[in-house]
Amino acid sequence: MKILAIETSCDDTGIAILEVTKTNDFNILSNIVSSQIKIHKKYGGVHPMLAKREHQKNLVPVLKKSLEEAKLLKIFNFQFSFDTRRRIPRRVLSNEFSNSKFSNIKKILEREPGLEKKLIPFLKKYRKPNFDLIAVTNGPGLEPCLWVGINFAKALASYWNIPTVTVDHIKAHIFVNTTKQIEQKDFPVLCLIVSGGHTQLFLMKDFGKYEMLGETRDDAAGECFDKCAKILGLGYPGGPIISKLADARRPLADGRRTSVKLPRPMINTKDYDFSFSGLKTAVLYQTIKDGRKVKNKKYKEEMSAEIQQAIIDVLIKKTIKASKNYNAKTIILGGGVIANKELRKQFVEKIQRLIPNTKYLIPNTKYCTDNGLMVAVTGYFRAKQNKFTKWQKIKAEPNLRIK
């Protein structure tokens, strides 16, 4: 089975091509991501309508690059006949270029004019690849961005006559780990998603059976990183910048202390919810209190280390507690913030020390941020469960919930 996967839930345009063999081996033929970080950097965050326009520009070039890498991009070899009336060679087009097919694409992409202008010439030039399935993210995410990817998937599914499945973005962050395969003996699985828009802890009792245990009541962990970085004048995105500064001073992880002490919001509550807006506010008040110190490099390093450690402490304690209380046999981490190397390191140390018999899966850092591969893998399992959706019925669900 060859799967074409499309991801446009936020500001990354991702397209992947995955081949799954009869023995359930996953061969990643391509996984191309076009980032918009440079574009949104000056805004200090993602501007939805700007992100939508960039997706319209990027989808066809990313698809082309993905097909090239997978060695599936093939130009039409046109046949020619002789036009006796005009006495010139005439190119004979295949039935694939019927007017009805192109008019249908124009209808699907009527709200995506920039995408239509790029896609139709592409389809006229290149042959239909040998795909068995198209998987596309339909939520949660930014609605304008979701719709671009969905309409792109609809146009391709309609033109190439390929079955489609919709993919939950949160589940995709979990299932990208299953290239390593989860077996029945690994359940129940505790899943922690940490990204710019989500911080969620849920239990996967079996494939397709989920129970939400807790989530953020306000800011997500990634959002907190971004806002704290903005307060410190560090730029966007905040997570990688804070992590780099924190590397110079790893205070609590190495048993040392800093001159700054920040709260660990909700770390001792009986539930599994999170809250990071209080941490952001504490950073703001502390920087106001410290005044001129904020411009000092050492101060920024210490503050970054403390911010990072505060977030890590809360995430680890809640996850370990839930793992014990629900007898989880496996812990899976996912989401962009999981790319943080200190978070990964401390999670592994705590799991091995406190719950040594628990299996854990942490994705390669290049698969933590949004990408098409995670959509392809999840799409495969959706197809195995026969959860296809006709392309005409696919809709964006920006507030989609785990169920």
N, C-alpha and C positions, 0 to 999 in steps of 0.2 A: 504493500500500500504506500502510495506517495501522497503526502499531505502538503498543501500550500496553506500557510498560516499568516494572518494579518493582525497586527496590533497597533492601535492608535488611540488608546484610552486617555493619554495625557499629551506629553510633548515629544515622545520618542516614536518615530515611524519605524516599525519593525516588520520584516517579512522573513519567514523561514521556510525551508523545504525539508521535510523529514521523510525518510523512507523506513518503514517498519517491515521487517522480514517475517517469514512464516514462523520462525522460532522466537518472535517477539524481540529481536535485536533492533535497537534504534540507531540508524545511520543518519547523522546530521549532514545533509548535502549542502546546506547554506543557512546562515543566520545573520542577516544584515540589519543593522540599526542605524538610522540617521538621527542624530541628536540635535535638539534645538537650543541647547544651553546658552550658546553665545548670543542667540537672538533675545532670549528672555532675561538674560543676566542684568540688563540695564533697568528692568522693571522690578527686580528682586523677587520674582516669582513668575509662574506661567500665566500668560494672558490667553484665555480660551479661544477667542476669535482669531488672534494672530497664529496660535498653534494650529487651528483649523486650516487656515490658508497655507501654512507650511506643509501640512499633511497633503493637501491637494497638489502642491508642487513636487513633493518627495516620493509619493507612492509609486508612480510608474518608473522613475529612475531606480528606486530601491528594488522593485520587482525585476527589472531588467538585470541589475547587478546580481540579484539572488539567483536568477535563472542561469546566468553566465557561470557563476561559481559552481552551480549544480550540474553544469554541462547540459542544460535542457533548453537553451535558447537557440532556436532554429529559424532561419529566414525562409520565407516561401520561395519555392522554385516554380516560377510561373511558366506556363506553357504559352506558346504563341501560335496564332493562326493567321491566315492572310485575308485581309479585308479587300475583297475584289472590287467593291464599289469605290473605296477610297484609295485602293492600290498601296496600302501600307500594312505592316504587321500589326496585329491586334492582340493585346494581352488577354488571355482567357482566365477569368477569375473563377475560383471555386464557389460552391454554394454557400460557403462560410461567410461570404461577403454580401449576403442578401440584405436588401434595404430594410426589411422588417427587423433584422437583428440590430442594425445600427440605430434605427429609430427607437428601439426598445432601450438601448444603452443611453441615448440622449434623454429619454424620459426618466430613467433611473437617476441620471446625473444632472437633472435640471437645476438642482441647487448646488452643484459642484462644477461650475463652468470651467474652472481652471483644470480640474481633473479630466473632464471630458476632452478638452483640447489635446491632452497628452495621451489619453488612453486609446482613442479611436485610431490614430496613426500607428500606434504600437501594435494593435490587433491586426491591422491591415498588413503590417510588415512581417510579423512573426507567427509561426505555427502554434497551434494548441499544444501545450506540454502534456505529457502523459500523467495527469493527476487523477487521483481517485476521490479526493475530498478537499473542500475548502473550509478552513476553520477561521472564525473571526471573533474578536472580543466584542461583546455587546454590553458590557457593564461590569462593575461600576466604573465611573470615570467622568470626564468632562463631556457633557452631552454633544457639543458641536464637534469635538474630536472623534467621539465614538461614531457619529453619523457618517463622517468621511470614510472611515474604514469599512463600515457596514455597506455603504453605497458602492464602494469599490468592489467588495466581495460579491454583492448582488449583480453588478455589471459583468464580472468575470464568470460567475456561476450561470447567469442567463446566456451569455455568449458561448461559453465552452460546454454548457450542459453538464455541470458537475454538482454532485450533492454537497450540501452545506451543514455545518453544525455551529452553534453559538457557544462561546466560552466565557465563563465567569473569570474575570481578571484576578480575583483573589485566589480562586482554586488553581489558576494557572501558575501562580507563584509557588504553590505547594507541589503541583504535579511535575514541575520541571526537575524536581529531585527524583522522580520515578524512572528516569533513564537508568537509575541504579536498581529499579524494581522493588516494589513493596509486596511482600507475601502475606498470606492470611494470618500467619503466626505473629506478624508485626503489629496487629491491631490490639487495642485501640491506639490511635496515633494522635498525639497532641501537636497542634499546629500553631506557630506564632508568625504572624505577618507584621512586618515593621517597614513602613515606607513613608513617603512624604504626605500621603493622604490617609493612611490607615495604620492603626495599631490594634490588632485583633488576636485573641487567643480562643481557639475552638478545638473541639474534639471530633476527630473523624473515627466513628465507630466501625465503619466498613466503607467500601467504595460507594460513594453516593449518599452516605448517612452522616450528617453533621449536627453538632450541637454547639451553639455559640456560648462560650463561657464568660467572656469579658471583652471589652473594647474601650477605646479612649472616649472620655466624656467631653473632650474639647479638642485641643491640639494633638495631632499625631506626633510620634517621636521625630520623624523626618521634618515635619513642619516646625517643631521646636528647635531643631538644629538650625534651620534656615532663619528663624526669627532671632535667635540668640546671636547668630553670625551678623545679622543686620545691625543689632544693637551695638556690637563690638566693632562695626565698620569693616567687616572682613570680606563681604561680597557674597555672591550666590553661585552655585548652591552651597549651603552652609556646612553640610555634613563632611564632605571631603576636606574642606578648609580647616574646620575645627579638629578633625582627626589628625591632620598634618601638624598643627600647632601642638596638639596634645601629645604627640609622639616625643616632643622635646622634654615633656614633663609628665610622666605617668605616675601620679602621686599615690593614689589609693591602691592601685593594682600592685605597686611595688612596696607597699607598706609605708610610704612617705606621705607627708601632708603638704598642703599648699596654704597660702595665706588667705585663700578664699574657701568658704564653706557654704554650700547650697543645699536646699531641702531635697528630699526624695519623695515626691508627692505620691500619696496613697500606697506607699510601700508596705505598710503594715495592716491595711484594711483586710477584712475577711473575704471580700469578693475578689474577682479577677479583672476588675476594670482598671483603666489607666487614666491619668490626667497629667498633662505636661504644660498647661498654660500657666500654672503656678510657678513652675521652674523658670519659664521665660520671664515672668514678672519679677521673680527674685533676682534674676540677672540684671534686669533693667534698674531696679532699686539699688543693687550693689554697685553698678557702674556709676550711677548718679552720686552715690555716697563716696566712692573712691576718686571721683573727679579726674584730675590730671593723670592719675595712674593708668587710666584706660589706654593712653597713647603709648605706654611702655610695652615693649615686646615681651618681656618676661611676664608682665601682668596678663597679657592676652594669652600666653601659653598656659599659665596657671588656671585662668578662667576657662579656657577651652578644655583643659584636662578635667576640671571639676564638672563642667557641663556634661561632657561625655561619660564620666564615671557615674554621675547621678542617673542618667538615662539607662546605662548598662545595669546598675544595681537594681533598679525597679523591674526592668524586663526579665532579668535572670531570676530574681526572687519569686515573682509571680508565676513564672513558667515552671520552676522547680516545685513550687508548692502545688500547682495544678497537676503536675506529673505524678506526684506522690498520692494526692487525694483521689485521682481517677485511675490509678494503676496503669498509666500509659506505658506501653512497651517500646514505643518509638516517639522521638521528638523530631519534628521537621521545622526548620526555619526558612523564611522566605521574605522577599521584598528588598527594596534598594538599600535600606539601612543595614541589612545583614552583610553588605559588602565591607562594613567597618571592621578592620582587622583586629582591633582590640576587643570589640564585642564578640567576634568569632572565637578568639583565643580564650577569653574568660568563660564563655558558654561551655566550650569543650572541657576546660579545667573543672568547672563546677559540676557538670554532668558526670564526668569520670569519677569525681571525688564523692559527690553526694548521692547519686543514683547510678552506680557503676554498671548495673545490669540493663540499663536502658540504651537502646540503639538510637543513634541520632544521624540525621541527614541534613547537611548544609550545602547549598548549591555552590558551584564554582562562582567566584566573584563576578565573572562576566555574564552570568545568568541571573544575577540578583536584580539588576535594574530591568525595566520593561523591555521585552524582546519577543520576537515571533516564535522562537523555539518553545517557550513555555505554553504558548497557545496551541502549537502543533501537537505537543505531547498530550495536553488535556483534550484536544479535539479527537485524538486517537481513541482515548478511553470513552469519550462520548459516543463515538461511532460504534465501538464494541458493544455498548449498551443500547444501541439502536435509537439514540436520541438525536435524530436528524431534524432539521427545521427547514421547511421550504424557503427558498431565498426571498420569495414575495412576502413572507410573514416575519422576517427578521426586523426587530426594532431595537433602538438604543434604550438601555435601562440604566441611567446614570446612578441611581440609588439601589442597584441590585444587591440583595442580601443573600448570604450563605443559607442554603436550605437543602 
